[in-house]
Amino acid sequence: MTTSASPTPAASLPVVIIGAGPIGLAAAANAAERGMGFVVLEGGPDAGAAVGEWSHVRLFSSWSELADPAARRLLDGAGTWTAPDDDAYPTGGEWRDAYLHPLAALLDALDGGSVRYDSRVVGVSRAGRDLMVDSGREGDPFAVHVDGPGGRERLLASAVVDASGTWTSPNPLGADGYPALGERENAARFTYGIPDLRDPAVAARYAGKHVAVAGKGASAQGVLIGLAQLARTDSATRVSWLLRRPSVGDAFGGGDNDQLEQRGKLGQDAKAAAASGLVTNVTHFRTESVATQDDSRLTITSVDGQQVTDVDEVIVVTGFRPDFGFLSEVRLDLDPALGSARILADQIHPDHHSCGDVAPHGHRELTQPEQGLFLVGMKSYGRAPSFLAMTGYEQVRSVMAALDGDLEAADRVDLVLPETGVCNGAGAFDDPDAVALAGGGGGCCGPAPADVAPLELEPQLLSIGSPVAVGVGAAPAGSEETSSGCCG
């Protein structure tokens, strides 16, 4: 005779949070404040592992906007944390070391909470039920499959909050959405992301070389500024800026009109670099192939036959995309173009959204057909580039309140983003008239001032936070994820 054990009541299990970045740790902090059990699973070796890969980049946002309110309350209450100067702008490394690391250590020490590293989630499903099974699905716990230090493990969870971000899935150079022909074969010449050009060893890789830069957002602009300064000190350095759009003029942000002042300054510095003669702007260029020349340098060819030759190094800063591979056994409702939460798509699509027009949103917009599963943070935006960390902080505050059954608090979400005008996305690059109508002579978010700041080689700027207006009853303001869009 066989006997069957009673199913584990899902409500008694912890919430599994995927990712120990800023949004994942904020989710854990909100869970901790509510007395909810949680397990944070991080694939990297420490908290903020992805942030550590761009540790040299300075953020657009000040410390006042970079600490989640619930996390700040926990840290302040512990009495062991020295809060940074609210008006200072940290680098990614400073954000990680002064905030993410102490927050993760505190959360891991709490009763009912844990933060686990080198623990990569490889699958999420309903316990005992694959994607096809309907019966009893909503009442069963989640089964989270993890590759950790001790091998494969299966954890049961009452809910799953996926804050894994998009950093591990950079977009390729190829215009088709796949790597260009020859891109993988020449991977040693490619860098995806923002190299630290202040590091002499890194700068030496590019000095005196012909460097092609692909991408138009804030990260790409930071690369252009650094390379232009390198070209000032080494005249043999050449920079080609590859743009899919037909003109450069609408790529530089809101300038003095940008409510994130440092983001506006970055755009103006990048505009100066592009106009300095140190950078060759190559527009309407959609890469088809990368081929090795007889002298071992590269020729990059566009789908229309245009070529950039004698290239030594390629820096690809074209944004990121989410990884849904480990969610193949749960039910998702995603926008077919962006891969974002479907309800958010019209507000965040870079072809037609305004940087400041994302409506307040929380658990209701982020919920998936798989009850108890939420995509939050940069992953909730899919391929859209305009995510801001304070958006994520409000998301997880609402989601955790909903999971705790506090729908009154969960529905009080009020978010105000910086106003910088209308951004043109990739969909406009074949339409010069659309660019002109959107103000192609200025920045993507408004006209640029005539005077531009001189080029300086300094930590480049990345937008992570934004001002938040707190609604009635919402958690008081305490003071992402890397992006390549004009909205930061």
C-alpha positions as CSV (number, residue, x, y, z in Angstrom):
1,M,0.0,0.0,0.0
2,T,1.3,3.5,-0.8
3,T,0.6,6.6,1.2
4,S,0.7,10.2,0.0
5,A,1.9,13.2,2.0
6,S,-0.4,16.1,2.4
7,P,0.6,19.0,0.1
8,T,2.5,21.8,1.7
9,P,0.2,24.8,2.4
10,A,1.6,27.5,0.1
11,A,0.8,30.3,2.6
12,S,3.3,28.8,5.1
13,L,6.2,29.0,2.6
14,P,8.5,31.9,2.0
15,V,8.4,34.3,-1.0
16,V,11.3,33.5,-3.3
17,I,12.9,36.7,-4.8
18,I,15.1,36.2,-7.8
19,G,18.0,38.6,-7.8
20,A,19.9,40.5,-5.1
21,G,20.1,43.8,-7.0
22,P,18.5,47.1,-5.9
23,I,15.0,46.0,-6.7
24,G,15.3,42.4,-5.4
25,L,16.7,43.6,-2.1
26,A,14.0,46.3,-1.8
27,A,11.4,43.5,-2.3
28,A,13.0,41.6,0.6
29,A,13.1,44.8,2.8
30,N,9.4,45.3,2.2
31,A,8.7,41.6,3.0
32,A,10.8,41.9,6.2
33,E,8.9,45.0,7.4
34,R,5.7,42.9,7.0
35,G,7.0,39.9,8.8
36,M,6.9,37.8,5.7
37,G,9.4,35.0,5.2
38,F,11.7,35.4,2.1
39,V,14.6,33.8,0.3
40,V,16.6,35.9,-2.1
41,L,18.4,33.9,-4.8
42,E,21.4,35.6,-6.5
43,G,23.3,34.0,-9.3
44,G,26.4,36.1,-8.7
45,P,28.9,35.9,-5.9
46,D,27.5,38.9,-3.9
47,A,24.8,41.5,-3.6
48,G,24.6,43.8,-6.6
49,A,26.8,41.6,-8.7
50,A,25.6,43.1,-11.9
51,V,26.1,46.6,-10.5
52,G,29.7,45.7,-9.8
53,E,30.2,45.1,-13.5
54,W,29.7,48.9,-14.1
55,S,31.1,50.0,-10.8
56,H,33.0,52.9,-12.4
57,V,29.9,54.5,-13.8
58,R,28.5,57.4,-11.8
59,L,24.7,57.5,-11.4
60,F,22.4,60.4,-12.5
61,S,20.5,60.2,-9.3
62,S,21.6,61.3,-5.8
63,W,21.7,59.1,-2.8
64,S,18.3,60.6,-1.7
65,E,16.7,58.7,-4.6
66,L,18.8,55.5,-4.5
67,A,17.7,53.9,-1.2
68,D,14.4,52.1,-1.0
69,P,12.3,53.6,1.8
70,A,11.7,50.3,3.6
71,A,15.4,49.4,3.2
72,R,16.4,52.7,4.6
73,R,14.2,52.2,7.7
74,L,15.7,48.8,8.3
75,L,19.2,50.0,8.0
76,D,18.6,53.1,10.1
77,G,16.9,50.9,12.8
78,A,19.9,48.5,12.9
79,G,22.1,51.4,14.1
80,T,25.1,50.0,12.2
81,W,24.7,51.9,8.9
82,T,26.0,55.3,8.2
83,A,23.7,56.9,5.6
84,P,25.6,58.6,2.8
85,D,25.1,62.3,1.9
86,D,21.7,62.6,0.3
87,D,23.0,65.2,-2.2
88,A,26.0,63.1,-3.4
89,Y,26.0,61.1,-6.7
90,P,27.6,57.7,-6.1
91,T,29.2,55.5,-8.6
92,G,27.9,52.0,-9.1
93,G,30.6,50.6,-6.9
94,E,29.8,53.1,-4.1
95,W,26.1,52.2,-4.4
96,R,26.9,48.6,-4.1
97,D,29.5,48.9,-1.2
98,A,27.7,51.5,0.9
99,Y,24.1,50.4,0.4
100,L,23.5,47.0,-1.3
101,H,26.1,45.0,0.6
102,P,25.1,46.2,4.1
103,L,21.4,45.8,3.2
104,A,21.9,42.3,2.0
105,A,23.9,41.4,5.2
106,L,21.2,42.8,7.4
107,L,18.4,40.9,5.5
108,D,20.3,37.7,5.6
109,A,20.6,38.0,9.4
110,L,16.9,38.4,10.0
111,D,14.7,35.6,11.3
112,G,12.7,34.2,8.5
113,G,14.9,35.7,5.8
114,S,18.0,34.6,3.8
115,V,20.1,35.9,0.9
116,R,21.9,33.2,-1.0
117,Y,24.7,33.7,-3.5
118,D,26.0,31.6,-6.4
119,S,22.4,30.3,-6.6
120,R,21.1,30.6,-10.2
121,V,17.5,29.9,-10.8
122,V,17.1,27.6,-13.7
123,G,13.4,26.8,-13.6
124,V,10.1,28.0,-12.0
125,S,6.9,25.9,-12.0
126,R,3.9,24.9,-9.9
127,A,4.9,22.1,-7.7
128,G,4.0,18.8,-9.4
129,R,2.3,20.5,-12.3
130,D,3.8,21.5,-15.7
131,L,2.5,24.3,-17.9
132,M,-0.4,22.2,-19.3
133,V,-2.1,21.2,-16.1
134,D,-5.0,23.4,-15.0
135,S,-6.6,21.5,-12.1
136,G,-5.7,22.9,-8.6
137,R,-2.9,25.1,-10.1
138,E,-3.6,28.3,-8.1
139,G,-3.6,26.5,-4.7
140,D,-0.3,24.8,-5.1
141,P,3.1,26.2,-4.1
142,F,5.8,27.2,-6.7
143,A,8.7,24.9,-7.2
144,V,11.9,26.9,-7.8
145,H,14.8,24.9,-9.3
146,V,18.2,26.3,-8.3
147,D,21.8,25.5,-9.3
148,G,23.8,26.3,-6.2
149,P,27.1,25.6,-4.5
150,G,25.8,22.1,-3.5
151,G,24.3,21.2,-6.8
152,R,20.7,21.2,-8.1
153,E,18.0,22.1,-5.5
154,R,14.2,22.4,-5.5
155,L,12.7,25.0,-3.2
156,L,9.0,25.5,-2.5
157,A,7.6,29.0,-2.4
158,S,4.3,30.7,-1.7
159,A,5.1,33.3,-4.4
160,V,7.9,34.3,-6.8
161,V,9.1,37.8,-7.4
162,D,11.4,37.9,-10.4
163,A,13.8,40.9,-10.1
164,S,16.5,39.3,-12.1
165,G,16.8,42.2,-14.4
166,T,18.3,42.1,-18.0
167,W,22.0,42.7,-17.5
168,T,23.1,39.2,-18.4
169,S,21.3,39.5,-21.9
170,P,22.8,42.4,-23.8
171,N,21.4,43.1,-27.3
172,P,23.8,42.1,-30.1
173,L,25.2,44.3,-32.8
174,G,23.2,42.6,-35.6
175,A,20.2,44.5,-36.9
176,D,18.0,41.4,-37.0
177,G,18.0,41.0,-33.3
178,Y,20.5,38.2,-33.5
179,P,24.3,38.4,-33.6
180,A,25.5,39.7,-37.0
181,L,27.3,37.3,-39.2
182,G,30.8,37.1,-37.8
183,E,30.0,38.7,-34.5
184,R,30.5,35.6,-32.4
185,E,33.6,34.6,-34.4
186,N,35.2,38.0,-33.6
187,A,34.0,38.1,-30.0
188,A,37.5,38.9,-28.7
189,R,37.2,42.3,-30.4
190,F,33.8,43.1,-28.9
191,T,32.9,44.7,-25.6
192,Y,29.2,44.8,-24.5
193,G,28.7,47.6,-22.0
194,I,30.7,50.6,-20.7
195,P,34.5,50.1,-20.5
196,D,36.3,51.9,-17.7
197,L,38.4,54.3,-19.8
198,R,39.9,55.8,-16.7
199,D,41.7,52.5,-16.1
200,P,45.1,52.7,-17.9
201,A,45.0,49.1,-18.8
202,V,41.5,49.4,-20.4
203,A,42.4,52.7,-22.1
204,A,45.5,51.1,-23.6
205,R,43.2,48.6,-25.4
206,Y,41.5,51.4,-27.3
207,A,44.3,54.1,-27.6
208,G,45.6,54.5,-31.1
209,K,42.9,52.2,-32.5
210,H,39.8,52.6,-34.7
211,V,36.9,52.0,-32.4
212,A,33.3,51.5,-33.6
213,V,30.6,52.3,-31.0
214,A,27.0,51.1,-31.6
215,G,24.1,52.5,-29.6
216,K,22.6,55.9,-29.0
217,G,21.5,56.0,-25.3
218,A,23.1,57.3,-22.2
219,S,25.5,54.5,-21.9
220,A,26.7,54.9,-25.5
221,Q,27.0,58.6,-25.0
222,G,29.2,58.0,-21.9
223,V,31.5,55.8,-24.1
224,L,31.7,58.5,-26.8
225,I,32.8,61.1,-24.2
226,G,35.5,58.9,-22.9
227,L,36.8,57.9,-26.3
228,A,36.8,61.5,-27.6
229,Q,38.9,62.5,-24.6
230,L,41.2,59.5,-25.4
231,A,41.5,60.8,-29.0
232,R,42.5,64.2,-27.7
233,T,45.6,62.6,-26.0
234,D,46.3,60.1,-28.7
235,S,45.7,61.5,-32.2
236,A,45.8,58.1,-33.8
237,T,42.6,57.1,-32.0
238,R,39.6,57.0,-34.4
239,V,36.0,56.7,-33.3
240,S,33.0,55.7,-35.5
241,W,29.6,56.1,-34.0
242,L,27.1,53.6,-35.6
243,L,23.5,54.8,-35.4
244,R,20.5,53.0,-36.9
245,R,18.6,56.3,-37.1
246,P,18.9,58.8,-40.0
247,S,20.3,61.7,-37.9
248,V,22.2,62.3,-34.8
249,G,20.3,65.4,-33.6
250,D,17.6,63.7,-31.5
251,A,19.9,61.5,-29.4
252,F,21.1,63.8,-26.6
253,G,18.3,64.2,-24.1
254,G,16.8,67.2,-22.5
255,G,19.8,69.3,-21.6
256,D,19.0,72.1,-19.2
257,N,15.3,71.0,-19.2
258,D,16.1,67.6,-17.8
259,Q,14.9,67.2,-14.2
260,L,17.8,64.8,-13.6
261,E,20.5,67.5,-14.0
262,Q,23.4,65.2,-14.4
263,R,21.6,63.2,-17.2
264,G,21.1,66.5,-19.0
265,K,24.8,67.3,-18.7
266,L,25.8,63.9,-20.0
267,G,23.7,64.5,-23.2
268,Q,25.3,67.9,-23.8
269,D,28.9,66.5,-23.2
270,A,28.0,63.7,-25.7
271,K,26.7,66.3,-28.2
272,A,30.0,68.2,-27.9
273,A,31.9,64.9,-28.5
274,A,29.9,64.1,-31.6
275,A,30.4,67.5,-33.0
276,S,34.1,67.8,-32.1
277,G,35.6,66.2,-35.2
278,L,37.0,63.4,-33.0
279,V,34.0,61.2,-33.7
280,T,32.7,60.2,-37.2
281,N,28.9,59.8,-37.1
282,V,27.7,57.0,-39.3
283,T,23.9,57.1,-39.5
284,H,21.3,54.8,-41.0
285,F,23.6,51.9,-40.3
286,R,22.0,48.6,-39.4
287,T,24.7,45.9,-39.1
288,E,24.5,42.7,-41.2
289,S,28.0,41.3,-40.9
290,V,31.4,41.6,-39.4
291,A,34.3,40.3,-41.5
292,T,38.0,39.9,-40.8
293,Q,40.3,41.8,-43.3
294,D,43.6,40.5,-44.6
295,D,45.3,42.7,-41.9
296,S,43.2,41.1,-39.2
297,R,41.2,44.3,-38.7
298,L,37.4,44.3,-39.2
299,T,35.0,45.5,-41.8
300,I,31.4,46.1,-40.6
301,T,28.8,46.0,-43.3
302,S,25.2,47.4,-43.1
303,V,22.2,45.7,-44.6
304,D,22.2,48.3,-47.3
305,G,25.9,47.7,-48.2
306,Q,27.4,50.6,-46.3
307,Q,30.7,49.7,-44.8
308,V,33.0,50.9,-42.0
309,T,36.5,49.5,-42.5
310,D,39.7,49.0,-40.7
311,V,38.0,48.6,-37.3
312,D,40.2,47.4,-34.4
313,E,37.6,47.3,-31.6
314,V,33.8,47.3,-31.3
315,I,31.9,48.6,-28.3
316,V,28.2,47.5,-28.3
317,V,25.9,49.6,-26.1
318,T,22.5,48.8,-27.6
319,G,20.6,47.9,-24.5
320,F,19.4,44.6,-22.9
321,R,16.6,42.1,-23.1
322,P,15.0,39.8,-20.5
323,D,15.6,36.1,-20.1
324,F,12.4,34.1,-19.9
325,G,14.1,30.7,-20.3
326,F,13.6,29.6,-16.7
327,L,10.0,30.7,-16.8
328,S,8.9,28.3,-19.5
329,E,6.7,26.2,-17.2
330,V,4.6,29.1,-15.8
331,R,2.0,31.2,-17.5
332,L,3.0,34.6,-18.7
333,D,1.2,37.5,-20.4
334,L,3.8,39.7,-22.1
335,D,3.8,42.3,-24.8
336,P,4.7,40.6,-28.0
337,A,7.2,43.4,-29.0
338,L,8.8,44.5,-25.8
339,G,8.5,41.4,-23.7
340,S,7.3,43.6,-20.9
341,A,4.3,43.3,-18.6
342,R,1.5,43.7,-21.3
343,I,-0.4,46.5,-19.5
344,L,2.8,48.7,-19.3
345,A,3.7,48.4,-23.0
346,D,1.9,51.4,-24.4
347,Q,3.3,53.7,-21.7
348,I,7.0,52.6,-22.0
349,H,7.5,51.8,-25.7
350,P,10.4,53.9,-26.9
351,D,8.8,54.7,-30.2
352,H,6.1,56.8,-28.8
353,H,6.3,57.3,-25.0
354,S,7.3,60.4,-23.1
355,C,10.1,59.9,-20.5
356,G,7.7,61.2,-17.8
357,D,4.4,59.7,-18.7
358,V,4.5,56.2,-17.1
359,A,1.3,56.1,-15.0
360,P,1.4,55.0,-11.4
361,H,1.5,51.2,-11.4
362,G,1.9,48.3,-9.0
363,H,0.7,44.8,-8.4
364,R,-2.4,44.9,-10.6
365,E,-0.3,45.9,-13.7
366,L,2.5,43.5,-12.9
367,T,0.5,40.4,-12.0
368,Q,0.8,37.4,-14.4
369,P,-1.8,34.7,-15.2
370,E,0.3,32.5,-12.9
371,Q,-1.2,33.8,-9.6
372,G,1.5,34.7,-7.2
373,L,4.2,35.4,-9.8
374,F,5.4,38.9,-10.4
375,L,7.9,40.4,-12.8
376,V,9.4,43.5,-11.3
377,G,12.2,46.0,-11.9
378,M,13.9,46.3,-15.3
379,K,12.5,42.9,-16.3
380,S,9.0,44.2,-16.1
381,Y,9.9,46.7,-18.8
382,G,11.3,44.0,-21.1
383,R,13.4,45.6,-23.8
384,A,12.2,49.1,-23.1
385,P,15.2,51.3,-22.0
386,S,13.6,53.8,-19.7
387,F,13.3,52.0,-16.4
388,L,14.2,54.0,-13.2
389,A,15.0,52.4,-9.8
390,M,12.4,54.4,-7.9
391,T,9.8,52.9,-10.2
392,G,11.0,49.5,-9.1
393,Y,10.9,50.5,-5.4
394,E,7.2,51.5,-5.8
395,Q,6.5,48.3,-7.7
396,V,7.8,46.0,-5.0
397,R,6.2,48.0,-2.2
398,S,2.8,47.4,-3.9
399,V,3.5,43.8,-4.7
400,M,4.6,42.8,-1.2
401,A,1.6,44.6,0.3
402,A,-0.6,42.6,-2.1
403,L,1.0,39.3,-1.2
404,D,0.5,40.2,2.4
405,G,-3.2,40.7,1.8
406,D,-3.1,44.4,2.3
407,L,-4.8,45.5,-0.9
408,E,-5.5,49.0,0.5
409,A,-1.8,49.7,0.7
410,A,-1.0,47.8,-2.4
411,D,-3.3,50.0,-4.5
412,R,-1.8,53.3,-3.2
413,V,1.0,53.7,-5.8
414,D,1.9,57.2,-6.9
415,L,4.9,57.8,-9.1
416,V,6.1,61.0,-10.8
417,L,9.0,60.7,-13.3
418,P,11.2,63.5,-14.6
419,E,9.7,65.4,-17.6
420,T,12.0,65.4,-20.5
421,G,9.7,65.3,-23.5
422,V,9.0,62.8,-26.2
423,C,11.7,60.2,-27.1
424,N,12.2,58.6,-30.5
425,G,12.9,54.9,-30.4
426,A,14.3,52.5,-32.9
427,G,11.0,52.4,-34.8
428,A,11.6,55.9,-36.1
429,F,15.0,55.3,-37.7
430,D,13.6,54.8,-41.2
431,D,11.4,57.9,-41.1
432,P,13.3,61.2,-41.3
433,D,10.0,63.1,-41.3
434,A,9.1,61.6,-38.0
435,V,12.4,62.6,-36.6
436,A,12.0,66.1,-37.8
437,L,8.5,66.4,-36.3
438,A,9.8,65.2,-33.0
439,G,12.4,68.0,-32.9
440,G,15.3,66.3,-34.6
441,G,17.4,69.5,-34.4
442,G,17.5,69.4,-30.6
443,G,17.6,66.5,-28.2
444,C,15.1,63.6,-28.0
445,C,13.6,65.4,-25.1
446,G,13.7,69.0,-26.3
447,P,16.0,71.6,-27.8
448,A,19.6,71.6,-26.6
449,P,21.2,74.8,-25.4
450,A,23.7,76.5,-27.6
451,D,26.5,76.4,-25.1
452,V,27.8,72.9,-24.3
453,A,30.1,71.8,-21.5
454,P,33.7,71.0,-22.4
455,L,34.7,67.3,-22.6
456,E,35.9,65.8,-19.4
457,L,37.2,62.3,-18.8
458,E,35.3,61.4,-15.5
459,P,33.1,58.7,-14.2
460,Q,30.2,58.5,-16.7
461,L,26.6,58.9,-15.6
462,L,23.9,56.3,-15.4
463,S,20.2,57.0,-14.5
464,I,18.8,54.8,-11.8
465,G,16.5,56.8,-9.7
466,S,13.9,59.6,-10.0
467,P,11.8,61.9,-7.9
468,V,8.7,60.3,-6.4
469,A,5.6,61.9,-5.2
470,V,4.2,59.9,-2.3
471,G,0.5,59.4,-2.1
472,V,-1.7,59.3,1.0
473,G,-0.8,56.5,3.2
474,A,2.2,55.4,1.1
475,A,5.5,54.7,2.6
476,P,7.4,57.9,3.1
477,A,10.2,58.8,0.6
478,G,13.4,57.7,2.2
479,S,15.4,60.6,1.0
480,E,17.0,49.5,-11.5
481,E,19.4,48.8,-13.6
482,T,21.2,50.1,-16.4
483,S,19.7,51.6,-19.3
484,S,20.6,52.8,-22.8
485,G,17.6,54.9,-23.7
486,C,17.2,58.7,-23.8
487,C,15.2,58.5,-20.7
488,G,18.0,56.9,-18.7
